Amino acid sequence: MPRQVADAEFSGSRHKIVIKGCAMEILKKHEQDGGSDESGGILLGYVYKDHAEVVEVTVPNQLDSSGPRFFVRSRAGAQPKVDEAWKKSHGTLMYLGEWHTHSQVNPLPTGTDRRMIKNVLEQAEMEIDFLLLVIVGQEDTFWVGWQTRRGLTKLMLSG
């Protein structure tokens, strides 16, 4: 029987997110090797009083653009999935942010990554005042950030 991927918790001084095992499994499957293109998608989940929880992630679609050092998610490809999740859940399952890969161990957000998540937060009409940025690195490494209007804060893997 295949081993189930465990939930992962990332936290900072004021923020905590849990990425459920089913979402972690998809993220890990898209780990980028040295010669492949970046992958990415959106994060869907729930917001609770003390944390956010990522329960679904989308995978790249034919409308996205990618190369070895970039991934540009198509809004046209992703928005229907966000709308459907919102509708089916009666407004509880929502867009929480973006994820993509980097072909390095211990990935870091580039200036382009930082501008992208800041711009999405400023332009999107949402029920929340933050967005998550997850960068999937090689060898089971992740960079996870919490973007607000005040800036992007790195969250550390807990436990």
N, C-alpha and C positions, 0 to 999 in steps of 0.2 A: 504494500500500500504506500503511495507517495506521501512524503513528509509534508505536512502543512506548514506554510510560512507563517511565522509569528507576527503579531502586531508589533509596531515600533512606536515608541513615544519619544518626542522631541520637545524640549522645554527651554525656557529662558527665565529671566527674573519675573516676568509678568505674563508670559504666554505659554500655552501648552497645546500640542497637537498629538493626536494618535492617528497613525496610518494603519488601517486594518490590514490583516494578513493577506486578504484577497487582493487588495490594491498593491501591497508590497510585492506580491508575486508577479504582477504585471510589470511593475517598474523594474524589477530585477531581470525579467525576461528581455527587456529592451536595453540592457547594458551595452554600451558601445565599445566595440573593439577598435584597435588602432586604425583600420582602414575603412570602416563603415561610416555611413552618414549618421548625423544626429537624429534622434527620435524625440517625440514630445506629444503633449496633449494637455487636457484640462483635468483638474481635481474637483470631484464632487463629494459633498458630505454634509454634515450637520454641525450646527453651532450650539453649544451648551453654555451654561453660566460660567463654568471653569475651564473649558477647553473646546477645541474644534476637532472633528473626527472625519478623516478622509475615508470614504467607503468605496468609492469608484474612481477609476481613472480611464480616460479615453486613450486610444492609441492613434497613431498617425493615419491620416486618410489621404485620398488622391488629390485633394485640394491644397494640402500642406506643401511647403517647399523645404528642402533640406540639402545639406552637404556635409562634408567631414567636420566643419567648424561652425555650422549654423543650422537652426531650425526655426521656421516661421510658420506658426499655426494659422490656418485659415479660419476666420470668424464664420464664414459661410458653412464650413464643414462642421464646426463645433456648436454653434448656437442652437441648432435644432435639438441636439442632445441635452443641452442645458435646459431648454424650454420643456422638453419632454419629462426630464427628471423632476423639474419644479411642479409641473402639472400633475403627474402621477402621484407625487408625494403630498399633494395639497399644500405646497409651499414650504415644505420642510427640508427636502434634499436640494441643495443649492450649489452654485458655482463657488469654489473656494480659492481657485488660483490655477497656476500653470506648473507644468513639469517638462523637463527635457534632459537630454544626456550630454555628457562631456566625455571625451576619450582620455581621461586621466584619473589616476587615483587621487582621492581627496580633492574633488572639484571645487572651484571657486566661481562665483558669478562674475561675468565680464561687465564692462561698462554698458554694453548693449543689453545684457540681461537686466541690469539694474534700471535702466531707462524704460525697458519694456514693461516690467511689473509696475513701476511707478505710473506710467502712462495708462495702463489698463485700469488701475485703481482710480485715477483721476477721471477717466472717460466713461467708465461703466456705471450703469444705474443698478444699484444693488441694495440689499437689505443689511449688508454688513459694512464695517468701516476698515476692513483689512483684506489683504490677499496673501496667499501662501505662494512661495517659490520653492520648488524642489528640483535640485539638479542631481541626477543619477550619475555617479562616477563608476570607475572600474573597481573590481575586487570588492564589491559589496559596500561601497562608500557613498555617502549622500551629503549634500549641502542643503539645509532646510532654513528658509527665512520667512519672517513675518513682516509684511510691508504695511505700513500705515502712512498717513499724510506726513508724519514726523520722520519717517525713514525706514530702512530695511534692517531688521534685527536678526542675527543668526541664532538659531535654536540648536541646542546640543542634544545628541542621542542620550536618553536617560537609561539608567540601569545597565 
